[in-house]
């Protein structure tokens, strides 16, 4: 009878240890998942910054921003121009031109999205003087 | 009768303990493996970010500095394609050549009149390739490949006409 009691208490102890271990595993796995999510978010941010900066430079260098975006296969929608990259990110660009008398101030609001979440936004502006302007 | 039941139950609890200990060992091993994989993935991603930021950031900063300092051009010399940034220091012209060679991105600072020799460059960071291109009157495209094969592109438009 004593052996059975001792055996039972040992079994109970092991079950408690396993329960505690499972609890720890849950916490640690949650931690790993959080780290993975942060790492993925950082990955998206790095790519988004590079994409937005590249587009800003390309728009600045183009004679006609709209024509350039159309040439680069950007689709036109209610939220401006958009393009989905291979990495699952979507670049959106909203263009606004303001004529200033001697030239045009071009503004572009570039944003990069992952699913429905905005990852990065880069407003940019450049000025192109009229050819006749002094 | 009592003794028999007790002996039977003891055998059962022994088996149960064995199963629980086995489960414990299995889960521990799985936890270590999953943890190691997750850690490795995070480290690799972090290295890739660092590599991209160093490569792209360095080249773009040099291009911006080059435009303000005086000149930016692309040269093909001694078997390497280089981005050359010219600048005037104390009435003398100097050049910084940026190029890729033997799996490294190099920088060489020299007087304009000195001949370019890729041997004398200083290694900056690991890179498999660096190809600068002029795509328009003011537009440049820098194509870079990291050592892990990841390809990066950076566009630059000269501010001055």
Interface residues (C-beta under 8 A of the other chain):
Chain A: X1 X3 X4 X7 X8 X10 X11 X14 X15 X17 X18 X21 X22 X25 X28 X29 X32 X35 X36 X39 X42 X43 X46 X50 X53 X54 X57 X58 X60 X61
Chain B: X2 X6 X9 X10 X13 X14 X16 X17 X20 X21 X23 X24 X27 X28 X31 X34 X35 X38 X41 X42 X45 X46 X48 X49 X52 X53 X56 X60 X136 X138 X139 X152 X153 X154 X155 X156 X157
